[in-house]
Amino acid sequence: GAILGYKRGLRNQYNHTSLIKIKGLDSKEDAQFYLGKKVAYITKVSTAGGKNGSKFRVNWGKVCRAHGSNGVVKCKFARDLPP
């Protein structure tokens, strides 16, 4: 999916919840399938210092609810996603 940004109001931004547009998802009813599913935000690092000498880091999150009626979902990650 694509990261659209954070949950926000007119003046406040809530970094603990990210908005994700899942590819091929076009309705709120289709988004029900993904509720509770885990998502991974994977980044590549310059040093191989991860588990088993991995050059990648992963930030796990979970789909918590739909956002609107166009297939966008709200996800909460273990660590906030970078801007």
N, C-alpha and C positions, 0 to 999 in steps of 0.2 A: 504494500500500500504506500500511499504518499502522505507525508506529514504536512498538515495544513497550518498548524500553529497550536497555541494553547487555548484552553477554555478561558473565555473572557467576557466581561461586560463592557459597558461604554468606557469606564474609567479604570477598572481593575482587571488584572490578568492573573490567572491561577495556574502557576507553573506545574503543579502536581498532576494536572489532567491535560493530556494531549489529544488533539483531534486528528484522526487518521481516516483517509479516504481509501477504502479497500477496492482494488481493481475488480470490475465485474459486478459490483454491488450497486443497485439502483433504487432500492426502496427500503423503507423501515422494516417491512416484513422479512425481507431477505437478511437484514442485519440481526434478526433474532437468533439465527443459527450461530453467529459468532460470539454471542454473549458468554462470558466466562472462559473463552479460549485464550491461550497464551500467545503473546507476540514478542518478537525479539528485535532489538535495535542493535545492529552489529557494526562495529567500527574497526578499522585497521590501525595497528600501532606500529611504530618504527622498531621497537625492541621486542624480541621474542621472550617476554618475561611472564606470560600467562601460564595457565595450567597446561601441562604436557608440551611446553615450548610453543604455544600457539601465538600467532601474530595478530590475533583478533580479540576484541573484547565484546562482551554481550551484556545488554541491559534488558532484563526480562520485564514484561508488563502483562496486563490482563485487560481484555475488553470488558468495560463495565456497563455501557448503555449506548443506545443510538443517539445521534445528534441530528435532528431534523428528519426529513423524509427522502434524502437523496443518497443514502448509503454511506454516510459519514458516521463513525463511531467514536466514542470517548474511551481512552485507554489510560490506565494509571500504571506508571512504571516504578520500579524499585528505586531508581534515581531519576530525577527530572531530566528530560531530554534537553540537549543544548539548543540555544536559540537558532 
